[in-house]
Amino acid sequence: MSRLLFLDPKKITTSLEEAVSQATNFESTGNKTRAEIWYRIAGGMALYRGDIEGVRKFFERAASISGNSKPEYKIAASRSQEAVSIARKYYEDI
């Protein structure tokens, strides 16, 4: 989880919609590395917002694009409710 949470989410200047738009644009042009990064950002934003479905969706997409080379994506996607619970606790403490 430590790789997926933002240290200071208030400093994120892009919106979730912009992150998803960037991810889909890069994916459609074949730039898989950037698409994966933007889906990861969107997943991190969904974690911060407490959006279980968004966490599942964005990290599944990032895992698919990365060829499942990053197990943290798969874990966050398959256990999205637990991931949101952990994120909620983390963000309450900072």
Secondary structure, DSSP 8 states (H G I E B T S, - for coil): -TTTS-S-GGG--S-HHHHHHHHHHHHHTT-HHHHHHHHHHHHHHHHHHT-HHHHHHHHHHHHHHTTT--HHHHHHHHTHHHHHHHHHHHHHH-
